[in-house]
Amino acid sequence: MIAPTLPRAVAGTHTQPAYPDISRRLNEQGSVHLNIAVGSDGRVGQVLVTKSSGSDRLDQAAVDWVSRHWRYEPATTAGKAVGAVVQAEIVFNLKTARQ
């Protein structure tokens, strides 16, 4: 019997989104918690905010970035690739934000 596995992040794809310019100017910060549907091909499907940062701009930036850039090695059951859902947190912090 082959043990099931969870999706695994593909190195280099799990990067941090750019800080929205207007959010930077307005000093918006926060953490966005996401549920991410990962297909049997490892591609990100639906991304849902489960806990808001408190800023719609930051939440949308996180969802858009993860949807377009993140990839996974798919979960497996009995050695066969299957879809799964994973959780992630994106932190927007002005002190540590890339320029």
URPEVEN-V257924 format. One record per residue. N is the residue number from 1. OMEGA is omega in whole degrees, 0 to 359 (999 if undefined). Layout:
N	OMEGA
N	OMEGA
This chain:
1	180
2	182
3	176
4	177
5	176
6	175
7	177
8	179
9	173
10	182
11	177
12	180
13	184
14	181
15	182
16	178
17	173
18	178
19	178
20	184
21	182
22	177
23	177
24	180
25	181
26	180
27	178
28	178
29	175
30	179
31	178
32	177
33	186
34	164
35	185
36	175
37	180
38	181
39	179
40	176
41	180
42	179
43	178
44	175
45	181
46	177
47	182
48	175
49	178
50	174
51	184
52	173
53	187
54	179
55	177
56	180
57	180
58	178
59	182
60	178
61	179
62	181
63	182
64	182
65	181
66	180
67	185
68	191
69	186
70	176
71	182
72	161
73	188
74	172
75	176
76	172
77	183
78	178
79	182
80	179
81	180
82	175
83	179
84	177
85	177
86	177
87	177
88	176
89	175
90	181
91	174
92	182
93	184
94	181
95	183
96	183
97	175
98	182
99	999
